[in-house]
Amino acid sequence: MAFDDAVQKGKVQKGDLLCFMGSGGGLAFANAIYKY
């Protein structure tokens, strides 16, 4: 939802490098890096 909002507002442009991060219970983390 936040990514779509940023695209709609023009804050994310083609060619930008994006980092998505999520956390779960305990010490579980996940990261993903995308070139848009």
CNS distance restraints for C-alpha pairs under 8 A (distance, minus, plus):
assign (resid   1 and name CA) (resid   5 and name CA) 6.17 0.50 0.50
assign (resid   2 and name CA) (resid   6 and name CA) 6.18 0.50 0.50
assign (resid   3 and name CA) (resid   7 and name CA) 6.27 0.50 0.50
assign (resid   4 and name CA) (resid   8 and name CA) 6.11 0.50 0.50
assign (resid   5 and name CA) (resid   9 and name CA) 6.20 0.50 0.50
assign (resid   6 and name CA) (resid  10 and name CA) 6.19 0.50 0.50
assign (resid   6 and name CA) (resid  11 and name CA) 5.09 0.50 0.50
assign (resid   6 and name CA) (resid  12 and name CA) 5.88 0.50 0.50
assign (resid   7 and name CA) (resid  11 and name CA) 5.92 0.50 0.50
assign (resid   7 and name CA) (resid  12 and name CA) 5.12 0.50 0.50
assign (resid   7 and name CA) (resid  13 and name CA) 7.37 0.50 0.50
assign (resid  12 and name CA) (resid  16 and name CA) 6.66 0.50 0.50
assign (resid  13 and name CA) (resid  36 and name CA) 7.33 0.50 0.50
assign (resid  14 and name CA) (resid  36 and name CA) 5.37 0.50 0.50
assign (resid  15 and name CA) (resid  35 and name CA) 5.93 0.50 0.50
assign (resid  15 and name CA) (resid  36 and name CA) 5.22 0.50 0.50
assign (resid  16 and name CA) (resid  35 and name CA) 5.74 0.50 0.50
assign (resid  16 and name CA) (resid  36 and name CA) 5.47 0.50 0.50
assign (resid  17 and name CA) (resid  33 and name CA) 7.02 0.50 0.50
assign (resid  17 and name CA) (resid  34 and name CA) 5.82 0.50 0.50
assign (resid  17 and name CA) (resid  35 and name CA) 4.52 0.50 0.50
assign (resid  17 and name CA) (resid  36 and name CA) 6.37 0.50 0.50
assign (resid  18 and name CA) (resid  33 and name CA) 5.56 0.50 0.50
assign (resid  18 and name CA) (resid  34 and name CA) 5.17 0.50 0.50
assign (resid  18 and name CA) (resid  35 and name CA) 6.15 0.50 0.50
assign (resid  18 and name CA) (resid  36 and name CA) 7.09 0.50 0.50
assign (resid  19 and name CA) (resid  31 and name CA) 7.01 0.50 0.50
assign (resid  19 and name CA) (resid  32 and name CA) 5.78 0.50 0.50
assign (resid  19 and name CA) (resid  33 and name CA) 4.49 0.50 0.50
assign (resid  19 and name CA) (resid  34 and name CA) 6.50 0.50 0.50
assign (resid  20 and name CA) (resid  31 and name CA) 5.64 0.50 0.50
assign (resid  20 and name CA) (resid  32 and name CA) 5.17 0.50 0.50
assign (resid  20 and name CA) (resid  33 and name CA) 6.31 0.50 0.50
assign (resid  21 and name CA) (resid  29 and name CA) 7.36 0.50 0.50
assign (resid  21 and name CA) (resid  30 and name CA) 5.77 0.50 0.50
assign (resid  21 and name CA) (resid  31 and name CA) 4.49 0.50 0.50
assign (resid  21 and name CA) (resid  32 and name CA) 6.55 0.50 0.50
assign (resid  22 and name CA) (resid  29 and name CA) 5.80 0.50 0.50
assign (resid  22 and name CA) (resid  30 and name CA) 5.35 0.50 0.50
assign (resid  22 and name CA) (resid  31 and name CA) 6.55 0.50 0.50
assign (resid  23 and name CA) (resid  27 and name CA) 7.60 0.50 0.50
assign (resid  23 and name CA) (resid  28 and name CA) 5.74 0.50 0.50
assign (resid  23 and name CA) (resid  29 and name CA) 4.41 0.50 0.50
assign (resid  23 and name CA) (resid  30 and name CA) 6.39 0.50 0.50
assign (resid  24 and name CA) (resid  28 and name CA) 5.13 0.50 0.50
assign (resid  24 and name CA) (resid  29 and name CA) 6.28 0.50 0.50
